[in-house]
Amino acid sequence: MEKLILSNFQAPGDAVMLTAAVRDLHRSYPGRFLTDVRTPYPELWDNNPYLNEIDDDARTTLLTKLVEAHEQGAHVLVIEPIAKRALPWWPEWEGQFTNAGGRSACKRRHGGHRSLTI
């Protein structure tokens, strides 16, 4: 199964069209893709049956790479996942970012989703 992360940071209408693209992708190729998205409109993706969060190993690798990128001078921003289910791994990420000199902030104007910045 292939893993996809689709990103779209344009206008809300573009993100709405991406929801149809994700639906059509999974209807055309059932069981072929694990899909996750990155958009500034998380409410569009609530309860979407076609999305899959990345697995624990991939998430751990991503966390390590993000902290390393920060240590090499990159600015890193992570938005709390859009899934409404339990997120047992979020405190670990928050701790890693805080230990690296980052901060956690709640952005109320975007639905109250927290972000991590280092």
Rosetta blueprint (number, residue, H / E / L):
1 M L
2 E E
3 K E
4 L E
5 I E
6 L E
7 S E
8 N L
9 F L
10 Q L
11 A L
12 P H
13 G H
14 D H
15 A H
16 V H
17 M H
18 L H
19 T H
20 A H
21 A H
22 V H
23 R H
24 D H
25 L H
26 H H
27 R H
28 S H
29 Y L
30 P L
31 G L
32 R L
33 F E
34 L E
35 T E
36 D E
37 V E
38 R E
39 T L
40 P L
41 Y L
42 P H
43 E H
44 L H
45 W H
46 D L
47 N L
48 N L
49 P L
50 Y L
51 L E
52 N L
53 E L
54 I L
55 D L
56 D H
57 D H
58 A H
59 R H
60 T H
61 T H
62 L H
63 L H
64 T H
65 K H
66 L H
67 V H
68 E H
69 A H
70 H H
71 E H
72 Q L
73 G L
74 A L
75 H L
76 V L
77 L E
78 V E
79 I E
80 E L
81 P L
82 I L
83 A L
84 K L
85 R L
86 A L
87 L L
88 P L
89 W L
90 W H
91 P H
92 E H
93 W H
94 E H
95 G H
96 Q H
97 F H
98 T H
99 N H
100 A L
101 G L
102 G L
103 R E
104 S E
105 A E
106 C E
107 K E
108 R H
109 R H
110 H H
111 G L
112 G L
113 H E
114 R E
115 S E
116 L E
117 T E
118 I L
